[in-house]
Every structure is written in structure tokens, then in C-alpha cells.
Amino acid sequence: MRYIERVADGELDRALRRAGAVLVEGPRACGKSVTAGRRAASTVRLDSDPSIAAQVAVDPALVLEGPSPRLLDEWQLYPTLWNAVRHAVDDAHERGRFILTGSTAPTGDAIRHSGAGRFARLRMRTMSLWESGHSDGRVSLEALLTGEPPRASESGLGFDDLLRCIANGGWPGFVGLDEHETVESIQDYADTVANVDVDSAGKVRDSARVRRLMVALARNVATEVTVSTLARDEASLSRDAVREYLDALSRIFVIEDQPAWSAHLRSSATLRQEPKRHFCDPSLALSLVGGDATALRGDLRYAGQLFESLAVHDLRVLSQPLGGAVFHARDSTGREVDAIVQLRDGSWAGFEVKLGASAEAVDTAAASLAAFADNVRGDRAPVLTVITGMGASYRRADGVNVVAIGSLGP
């Protein structure tokens, strides 16, 4: 199968040049092993090699022997390898020695010995529309964030194509399957998360309760649904139990909250602090509620929620190499911004997400962005953009950009 170029390729190359070991994390089946394997000179697959347990029991350093960079795939199955890698990097004083891939965030000893100064961390996600080939990439996010106006005629991604992209997701391993097979594969993925994967994040949990909580999250995707509401919807879990289950799902990268932004406002309004809830891929949320692309056509409100989640997902993928982090904001007067990309230098850009591209929808979104930006203290004016499901990409007379997601790229 042809390798699909990923935004993470360049990030991994840069990380190997600056650190002794690189930890590549992300949800299962997002492409970590394949991407890392293309950079590795040797590989040990810890989830399938039967000799590994004996080697680790005798001397974990035995597993590290091999040409560099050496890939330790699914390293978290043998947590003692973390310290073995840490010591090997210290002893050799060489960069680019190891790549560790994992579908579970490190805990325990790995947290106590964080590897600061030795490990670079790289978060991988499922494919953005640009990576999957559904966006032509004529509008560069990097250029947009520097103030360059977008300019692109209508993208080739039509409305029904967009709904199919949401339903099929950005899973590299499902490329080549037909729509029915893809939907079934995502359903299998959700079942595996509830029945098997979530237990890898710690103690054994009730799979039925895990699934009910995931369904409650799916219904409320891209919203600020509270722990209390999730506990009430799920019915059989306390708020503390919901928090613990959410933490377990986060540690296996199945969910990724969008934190609230902090800023100083000119008015007495206060910013809400609840995160927005997202799955690692919007297709997983749709699968959990039993839907597909056809069903989305009949529920445009939910399609809008999933489209916002898709836009946030793609902004995360495309802004990460730029040092960007993606937040959301809502103040106590109701003014909101669906996504805020903040860069390391403190500059920020605001994005409103609209499934439709009608003049009325864009006007409303642009006015909302401008009103919010006017209320934020700062030395630099932010870049403001409305992301639409289709249409052309351009800069309006008021300075607000309009960008179709089918034209957005790195």
C-alpha cells in the first residue's frame, strides 16, 4: 500500500535531530507505527515478539540493541523500557537514537522520571482532510496566521463529499475500503475501545458503562457538556466515576478535550472555563450514535456539531508544527469563538466554523468574531477567519477571512 504523506513526517525529522529519543503518541490506528517505521533503522514490535518478555526480565537494555534510530513499537507494554531508554540516551550523548510509539499515555515511573531533556514528544492524530487528499491545500494555515489573505476558487469538496469525509474519518488503515466497510470498521474500533483498550489505561472497567458514557459524549460532541450532565445522561456513574472514565479515555487518546482560552477582556465579562468535548476523530462520534453519511443529511444540526469537531481536528494537525495550540472561548455575555489557535509568541487567531456558506451565516459569524476580538486586550490584532464547509476562500472587506475547509492545508 502506498504511504500517505503525513504532517507529522517533518515534525518527527526535526524531533530526531534535537533529542536522543522521540515519543510518538496518539490513538490506535492513526498511523504512528507506519510513520515511525519509515524513519527507523531497526524495529522491535513489543506487542507481537514473543521473546521480548524474557529479554526485559533479564535486562531491558537487550531490547535496545540495534541500529539507530531504533523503533520500540507499543513500548508501554513494558514500562521499564522508559528508564532503560533514558539511561541509554544519557550514556551515549547522541541524538536520534530511539523512537517510542504508544497508544497509552505514560504513567507511574515514566511520569516520575519524565525524560526531560532526553525525550521529544510528538502527538499524532488521524489524517486531516489535506492528508487524506480531500482538501486541495490552496490556503496555507501558516500563511493565513501571518496575515496573508486567502485566495482560492470553490474547492472540489461538495456537501455530500464532506458528509462522507465526516462519516469515514481519517483512519489510514481504512483507506481503500468502501463506505459500508469503513463504517463497520469504525464500529469495531468503538467496540474494542469499550471492551479492551480502556482497560490498558489502568484498572478494569465495566465495558457497558464505558460505551454508554462514550455515547453520551458522542451526542454532545463539540459542546461544553459538563461532567454532571454526562453523569446524568449515563445514569449509572457518579461524577467522580465519570471523571475517572474520561481520564482513562483521554490516556488512550480516544477523546481530546479542547480547553478554554484564558485572556484579559476589556469588559467585566468573564470567560467560561469548561472544555469542549471531542473524539480523536469525528467519525467515531457518529458511529457511536449509530449514524452514517446518509443519516447526517437528515440531521443538519448534528452534522454542524461534527463539522466543527472536524475543523478543530484539522486545525490541531496543521497548527502543531507551527507551535500552535487550539482552544475555544465563550464569555459570560454569550460571545464565543469556536476555535482559537495560539502560537508560542502569544499571537492568536480566531475561527468560527459554519457548515453552510450562505452570506447570512458568514456575516453573522464574522460579526461575532469581530465583537469578541474587540473585547480582548492585546498589542496585536488577531487574524479572524470563518471556516465553511464549501465555497470560495477570500478576505472580506471588513478584514475577516473566509476559508472553505476543502482548501485548507499546511
C-alpha positions in Angstrom: 0.0 0.0 0.0 1.3 3.5 -0.9 2.4 5.5 2.1 0.3 8.6 2.7 2.4 11.6 3.5 1.7 13.0 7.0 2.2 16.4 8.5 4.0 14.6 11.3 6.7 13.4 9.0 8.5 16.8 9.2 7.9 17.0 12.9 9.4 13.6 13.5 12.5 14.5 11.5 13.0 17.7 13.5 12.5 15.9 16.8 15.1 13.2 15.9 17.6 16.0 15.2 17.2 17.6 18.6 16.6 14.8 21.1 18.0 11.4 22.0 14.6 9.7 21.9 11.2 10.7 20.4 7.9 9.6 22.0 5.2 9.4 19.3 1.8 9.2 20.9 -1.8 9.1 19.6 -4.9 6.9 19.2 -4.6 3.4 18.0 -4.7 3.1 14.2 -3.8 6.7 13.5 -0.6 5.7 11.7 2.1 6.1 14.3 3.9 2.8 13.6 4.0 3.2 9.9 5.2 6.8 10.1 7.8 6.0 12.7 8.9 2.8 10.8 9.9 4.9 7.8 12.4 6.7 9.9 13.7 3.7 11.8 16.8 1.7 11.0 15.6 -1.2 13.2 12.3 -2.1 14.8 11.1 -4.2 17.7 7.4 -4.9 17.9 6.7 -5.3 21.6 3.1 -6.4 21.1 3.9 -9.3 18.8 7.5 -10.5 19.5 7.3 -13.5 22.0 10.9 -13.2 23.0 10.6 -9.7 24.4 9.2 -10.7 27.9 12.3 -12.9 28.6 14.7 -10.2 27.4 13.1 -7.5 29.5 13.1 -9.8 32.6 16.8 -10.4 32.2 18.0 -7.0 31.1 15.7 -4.3 29.5 18.8 -2.9 27.7 18.9 -6.0 25.5 15.8 -4.8 23.7 17.6 -1.5 22.8 20.4 -3.1 20.9 20.2 -2.4 17.1 20.9 0.2 14.5 19.6 3.8 15.3 17.1 5.1 15.2 15.6 2.0 16.9 11.8 1.9 17.0 10.2 0.4 20.1 6.6 -0.1 18.9 3.9 0.0 21.7 6.6 0.5 24.4 4.0 1.0 27.1 3.5 -2.8 27.3 6.9 -2.9 29.1 7.1 0.3 31.1 10.6 -0.5 32.5 11.9 0.3 29.0 11.3 4.0 29.7 14.1 4.2 32.1 16.3 1.9 30.0 16.0 4.3 27.1 16.6 7.3 29.4 19.8 5.8 30.7 20.9 4.7 27.2 20.4 8.3 25.9 22.4 9.7 28.9 25.3 7.3 28.3 25.6 7.8 24.6 25.0 11.5 24.3 23.7 11.0 20.8 20.6 12.4 19.2 18.0 10.4 17.2 18.7 7.1 18.9 15.2 5.8 19.7 11.6 6.3 18.6 8.9 5.0 21.0 5.4 4.7 19.8 2.5 4.3 22.2 -1.3 4.3 22.3 -1.4 4.9 26.1 0.0 7.9 27.9 2.8 7.0 30.2 2.1 6.7 33.9 3.9 5.7 37.1 7.6 5.6 36.9 7.6 7.2 33.4 5.9 10.2 34.9 8.2 10.4 37.9 11.2 10.2 35.5 9.8 12.4 32.8 12.7 12.2 30.4 13.0 16.0 30.3 16.0 16.9 28.1 16.2 13.4 26.6 12.7 12.8 25.0 10.9 14.9 22.5 7.2 14.3 22.3 5.1 14.2 19.2 1.3 13.9 19.1 -0.1 12.1 16.1 -3.8 12.2 15.1 -5.9 10.7 12.4 -5.5 12.3 9.0 -6.6 15.8 8.2 -8.6 16.4 5.0 -5.3 17.7 3.5 -3.5 14.5 4.3 -6.3 12.2 3.1 -6.4 14.2 -0.2 -9.9 15.7 0.3 -8.5 19.2 0.6 -6.5 20.8 -2.2 -4.5 22.8 0.3 -4.6 26.0 -1.7 -5.0 28.0 1.5 -2.0 27.6 3.8 -2.7 27.9 7.5 0.8 29.0 8.1 0.4 31.9 5.6 -3.0 32.7 7.0 -1.7 33.1 10.5 1.0 35.5 9.2 -1.8 37.7 7.8 -1.7 36.6 4.2 -5.2 36.9 2.6 -6.7 33.6 1.3 -7.5 33.3 -2.3 -9.0 30.2 -3.8 -12.0 29.4 -6.0 -14.5 26.9 -4.8 -12.9 23.7 -3.7 -13.8 20.3 -5.2 -15.2 19.1 -1.9 -19.0 19.2 -2.2 -21.6 18.9 0.6 -22.2 15.2 0.2 -18.4 14.6 -0.1 -17.9 16.5 3.1 -20.5 14.4 4.9 -18.8 11.2 3.7 -15.5 12.5 5.0 -17.0 13.1 8.4 -18.5 9.6 8.4 -15.4 7.8 7.1 -12.9 9.7 9.2 -9.2 10.0 8.7 -8.1 6.4 9.5 -5.1 5.5 7.3 -5.8 1.7 7.7 -9.3 2.1 6.3 -8.2 3.7 3.1 -9.4 1.6 0.1 -12.5 0.2 1.9 -15.9 1.1 0.6 -18.2 3.2 2.8 -20.1 0.3 4.3 -16.9 -1.5 5.2 -15.4 1.7 6.7 -18.4 2.4 8.9 -18.3 -1.2 10.1 -14.6 -0.9 10.8 -15.2 2.2 12.9 -17.9 0.4 14.8 -15.4 -2.4 15.5 -13.0 0.2 16.8 -15.5 1.7 19.2 -16.3 -1.8 20.5 -12.6 -2.6 21.0 -12.2 0.7 22.9 -15.0 -0.1 25.3 -14.2 -3.8 25.8 -10.4 -3.9 25.7 -8.4 -0.7 25.2 -9.8 1.4 28.0 -8.5 -1.3 30.5 -5.0 -0.6 29.3 -5.2 2.8 30.9 -5.3 1.3 34.4 -7.9 -0.8 36.3 -10.5 -3.0 34.7 -13.8 -1.1 33.9 -17.3 -2.0 33.1 -17.4 -2.1 29.3 -21.2 -1.4 29.1 -20.7 1.7 31.2 -17.8 2.8 29.1 -19.8 2.5 26.0 -22.8 4.4 27.5 -20.5 7.2 28.5 -18.9 7.3 25.0 -22.4 7.5 23.5 -23.3 10.4 25.8 -20.1 12.2 24.8 -20.9 11.5 21.1 -24.3 13.1 21.4 -22.6 16.2 22.9 -19.6 16.4 20.7 -18.1 19.9 20.2 -20.1 21.2 23.2 -19.1 22.3 26.7 -21.1 19.4 28.2 -20.3 19.1 31.9 -19.3 16.1 34.0 -22.6 16.5 35.9 -24.6 16.3 32.6 -22.6 13.3 31.4 -23.2 11.5 34.8 -27.0 12.3 34.5 -27.1 11.1 30.8 -25.2 7.9 31.6 -27.3 7.3 34.8 -25.2 4.6 36.5 -22.0 6.6 37.1 -21.2 9.2 39.8 -19.5 12.4 38.8 -16.2 11.1 40.3 -16.6 7.9 38.2 -17.3 9.9 35.1 -14.1 11.9 35.7 -12.1 8.7 36.1 -13.6 7.2 32.9 -12.9 10.4 31.0 -9.3 10.3 32.2 -9.0 6.7 31.0 -10.3 7.6 27.6 -8.0 10.6 27.4 -5.0 8.5 28.3 -5.6 6.2 25.4 -6.2 9.3 23.2 -9.7 8.4 22.2 -11.0 11.7 23.4 -9.2 15.1 23.3 -10.8 18.0 25.1 -10.5 21.5 23.7 -9.5 23.7 26.6 -11.0 27.1 27.3 -8.8 30.0 26.4 -7.5 32.5 29.0 -7.3 36.2 28.1 -7.8 39.6 29.6 -11.1 41.1 28.4 -11.8 44.9 28.2 -15.3 44.5 29.7 -16.4 43.0 33.0 -17.5 39.8 31.2 -15.7 36.6 32.4 -14.6 33.7 30.2 -16.2 30.3 30.8 -13.7 27.5 31.8 -15.5 24.3 30.6 -13.6 22.5 27.8 -15.3 21.4 24.7 -15.5 17.6 24.2 -14.1 15.9 21.1 -13.2 12.4 20.0 -9.9 11.7 18.3 -11.9 11.5 15.0 -15.4 12.8 14.4 -16.3 9.6 12.7 -16.1 7.8 16.0 -18.8 10.0 17.5 -21.1 9.4 14.5 -20.5 5.7 14.8 -21.4 5.7 18.5 -24.8 7.2 17.8 -25.4 4.8 15.0 -25.2 7.2 12.1 -23.6 7.4 8.7 -23.3 10.0 5.9 -27.0 9.4 4.8 -28.2 10.0 8.4 -26.3 13.2 8.6 -28.1 14.6 5.7 -31.3 14.3 7.7 -29.8 15.9 10.9 -28.0 19.0 9.8 -27.8 20.3 13.4 -25.7 17.3 14.4 -23.8 17.5 11.1 -22.8 21.0 12.2 -21.5 19.7 15.5 -19.4 17.1 13.8 -18.2 19.6 11.2 -17.0 21.9 14.0 -15.2 18.9 15.5 -13.6 18.1 12.2 -12.4 21.7 11.8 -10.9 21.7 15.3 -9.2 18.3 14.5 -7.7 19.7 11.3 -6.6 23.0 13.0 -4.8 20.9 15.6 -3.0 18.8 13.0 -2.0 21.8 10.8 -1.0 24.2 13.6 1.0 21.8 15.7 4.2 22.1 13.6 3.9 25.9 14.0 3.8 25.6 17.8 0.1 26.2 17.8 -2.4 25.1 20.5 -6.1 25.1 19.9 -8.6 26.5 22.4 -12.1 27.7 22.5 -13.6 30.8 24.1 -17.0 31.9 25.4 -17.6 34.8 27.7 -20.5 35.4 30.2 -22.3 37.6 27.7 -22.5 34.8 25.2 -19.8 36.0 22.8 -17.8 33.0 21.6 -15.1 31.7 19.3 -15.3 28.1 18.1 -11.5 27.8 17.9 -8.6 29.9 18.9 -5.1 29.0 17.6 -2.5 30.5 19.9 1.2 30.5 18.9 4.2 30.5 21.2 4.8 34.2 20.8 1.4 34.9 22.3 -0.3 35.9 19.0 -3.7 34.3 18.3 -6.2 33.7 15.6 -9.9 33.2 16.0 -12.1 30.8 13.9 -15.8 30.5 13.7 -17.0 27.3 12.0 -20.1 27.2 9.8 -21.2 24.1 7.8 -23.0 26.3 5.3 -21.5 29.1 3.3 -24.5 31.4 2.9 -23.9 35.2 3.0 -26.1 35.4 6.1 -24.3 32.7 8.0 -20.9 34.1 7.1 -22.0 37.7 8.0 -23.2 36.5 11.5 -20.0 34.6 12.1 -17.8 37.4 11.0 -19.6 39.9 13.2 -19.3 37.6 16.2 -15.6 37.2 15.7 -15.0 40.9 15.4 -17.1 41.6 18.5 -15.1 39.1 20.6 -11.8 40.3 19.3 -12.7 43.9 20.1 -13.2 42.9 23.7 -9.8 41.2 24.1 -6.8 43.3 25.4 -3.7 42.9 23.3 -1.0 44.7 21.4 -1.6 42.8 18.1 -4.8 42.5 16.1 -5.7 38.8 15.7 -6.3 37.0 12.4 -10.1 36.3 12.2 -11.4 33.5 9.9 -14.8 31.8 9.2 -14.2 28.2 8.2 -17.0 27.0 5.9 -18.0 23.6 4.6 -17.7 24.7 1.0 -17.4 27.7 -1.3 -14.6 30.0 -2.2 -11.8 31.3 0.1 -11.2 35.1 0.3 -10.8 38.1 2.5 -13.9 40.2 3.2 -14.0 44.0 3.1 -14.1 44.0 7.0 -10.8 42.1 7.1 -12.3 38.7 8.2 -11.2 35.7 6.1 -13.5 33.1 4.7 -11.9 29.7 4.1 -13.5 26.5 2.8 -12.2 23.5 4.7 -11.7 21.8 1.3 -9.0 24.3 0.6 -7.2 24.4 4.0 -3.7 22.9 4.2 -0.4 23.4 6.0 
